[in-house]
Amino acid sequence: QTSSWSSDSLLNNYVAVGGKEYQTYQDRGRTIYIYDGSSATWVNGGIWYQIEGKSDLSSDQRVRIAASL
């Protein structure tokens, strides 16, 4: 979805809200947050992306998906 958030505002307004545990990854100029063990979110070019739900994707696979978009 479209968004005016930066990576920092995404962290402060969504990822860190409610005490979610998260990890931060950097790839190809993107900051990707992986949280709840299987979800990922990032912003790029005014678009907010999310990968949600339970899956067998590794963190590395989630980061590679984020970097490819």
DAUR-V25442 format. One record per helix or strand. SS is the DSSP state (2 for helix, 1 for strand). FROM is the first residue (numbers start at 1). LEN is the number of residues. Records with the same first field share a line. If there is no record, write none. Layout:
# DAUR-V25442
SS=FROM-LEN ; FROM-LEN
This chain:
# DAUR-V25442
1=2-1 ; 22-6 ; 30-6 ; 39-6 ; 47-5
2=7-9 ; 17-3 ; 59-10
